[in-house]
Amino acid sequence: EAHNAAVAAAGELNAFIVTTPDHALAAAEKVDSDRAAGKALGAMAGVPIGMKDLFATQGVQTTAASHILERFTPEYESTVSQNLWNAGAGMLGKLNLDQFAMGSSNETSYFGNVVSPWRHKDGGNADLAPGGSSGGSSAVVAARIAPAATGTDTGGSIRQPAAFTGICGIKPTYGRCSRWGVVAFASSLDQAGPMARSVEDCAIMLEAMAGFDPKDSTSLDLPVPEWEANLSADLRGKKVGIPREYRMEGTDPEILESWERGKEWLRDAGAEVVDISLPHTKYALPAYYIIAPAEASSNLARYDGVRYGLRELPDGAGLQDMYAATRAEGFGDEVKRRILIGTYVLSAGFYDAYYNQAQRVRTLIARDFEKAWAQCDVILAPTTPTAAFALGDKTDDPLAMYLNDVFAVPASLAGLPAMSVPAMLNGDGLPLGLQLIGKAFDEQGVLNAGLAIQ
Ligand code: GLN
């Protein structure tokens, strides 16, 4: 019954691409049988979670919200989802997202946009974007359809949707969660992480998801810390950095107000708040929108009509025609835009001017953070420049859409752990998120500061 009610609610939000009630039920039943057998229960025993449809799930379609993978059913399980099943969790279904995780509003999905469960205080007719690319994940958690969901974050796709829907989400240090079995977007940036209602739940779920994996060459060979057991909102002795370059034009005044309140809450928790500088911040967004498409254009070359999903083979067509027809039919506009940009910036004549230059900028951004850690332990910033926008508002203007990621991408380029926690409601009754950015491997510092705010 609960499942059917959830499916009906989720249907209105268009949050699921496919539901898998038997999977969740089997996890619940295992709790009973394990208990009866006197076996210890895993940290996520029986918890029914949503799975972003970017994670390969054995025997369950894995689409990346694309037409080209619409009929793809993997024969293998991603490491992160397997880790979650090993901890006892079950899967309610595969969640909608931006196609190949490219987008900030879930509107690039082949299966249609997700609708945020939030409504403008005065009613208003406009349906709001749940954020992206993990828009199905944010919507089901915010709507209380699932207690938690997986997300992936390449340039903000966990944090921005969490902020738009008033939930928590953490992108761990690059390498903490295995990328094996996660459909690749930009491999040097892609990280999985949890999205849930509280910092505590994120800590529990991240512990289950993380861990060294020999099948991912960039996986961190470090033990998974006991983040949940070490949660503490006592920040005495900690310094919180406020990066002055994040005071950007175009930021909503209420976002700035939430930032001020965040400082106060962290001071109340015992922290000292200090001004810091991250001088190359303004180059992060352009560098990201060169590096991410470059890697995407290379990663997406594998979808050729031969190996996975869709194949368009017009009458009398040769191999090249098949490639062209399959990719023309199978990829959406935003994905094609990224492939074109990526191919262009990697081409012989432009490689140095664009791709190499962006890589240099990436190094400078990482160094900015390195220097900042001499002055502070964790950084507090907004997650997004505005609250959730209405669906359709930015679909005709890719640059306006990309601007949404302005506060999220620096931590991505530097590979640092970063979290969004709900801060307050704005005048329209919509949630605003605050972002905490930590040193590499210091998810604990991020979670603890998040706990002091939530
Ligand atoms: N919105 C960003 C983009 O479109 C980030 C996406 C992501 O983190 N997957 O690239």
Residues whose N, C-alpha, C, O or C-beta is under 5 A from the ligand:
A	BS01	LIG	A101 M102 G103 S104 G132 S133 T152 D153 T154 G155 G156 S157 D405
